[in-house]
Amino acid sequence: MSTTPPTPSDGSRRRLLLAGSGVLVLAIAAVGTTVAIVSSGHKPPPTTTTTSAPPSTTTTTSTTTTAAAACPLTGQAPAGGSVPQRPAIAVKVDNYPTARPQAGLDHTDIVFEEPVEGGITRLVAVFQCQSASRIEPVRSSRLIDPFILDQLSHPIFGYAGGINPSLAAIAAANVFNADFSMYPSAYQRNPARSAPHNLYTSTSALYGLDPSDTTPPAPIFSYSASPPASSAPTATTVHIPFSNYSDVYWTYSASTHSYLRSYSGGPTALTSAGRPISASNVVVIKAIETITPYVEDATGSHEVMLTLIGSGTAYVFRNGKAIPATWTRPSKNVPATLQAAGHTVALAPGRTWVELVPSTIPVTYGP
């Protein structure tokens, strides 16, 4: 297969079948505290929203809501001194080679990377404590998206259409449905890019669609600044070969305590603002992949799904170390847990990158 892929649209993409099962890659933290991927789809009362940040960082904001000590989706102290009283925003971002560099990924709290048809991937970029003046390029939904969205406590979901089964799944999810076709004024076209890679939005535009929602999301993970044990295997490089189109590397930077993203061993991937794409945590979770009966485009490509209910092997990467783990999720409405050596695993405070990767693809790491 050529490493220069054809330019697809949402109605025409080349299919690269990835046989077998699937892998979910996340970016996470050290052993010692609970990690929960919440999928309940409803917002708990704000007063129950807590993280593992120390009490000395606790702040109080409105008369109706006590802000968490740290940003709920990163475990870090908020830059403005208090957690913004607003929901999470999740935006479907293109990751086709011609869609790079993207805008806004350097302002995310969490990024989920999911496999789609043709061996390419797409991103669900999540914002809450940070804002982004441009999030680009915005693309269409997939069937797997509700498994990501339902853990974000009724987020605003920005995307651009999809096939009918995907649209039905989003309509049934616990989200504010901010489809481009429903709210075109929240989106714009970039004349410097070619369609379909030129649609963009911003956090301010999407928050403007639902200003009455002032409840932050519940945390998905717990956090700990304590690094993994020194005996943990070294993982300064992580390789996730989705395909020729998305041959992903993460390289640990000791100076920034973060993993820097690149493709095919090339230079560090940058956003359109020229800043590195980075994550404090990277975690790999293996899950079964299936090919659905739903045709995604005119070439006959079918949507893929990962079985995110059950259990399997996981790997947690943080601070240049690897923590082999096991993930368990009994149902969609129950959080997944990550455990290693009988203990739950905590994330390093900061951005988490969650990658969904077919299990037939080997994920390797080392010095």
Summary of the structure (lengths in Angstrom):
residues: 367
radius of gyration: 18.9
end to end distance: 29.6
largest distance: 58.9
contacts: 1347
relative contact order: 0.26
helix: 11%
strand: 35%
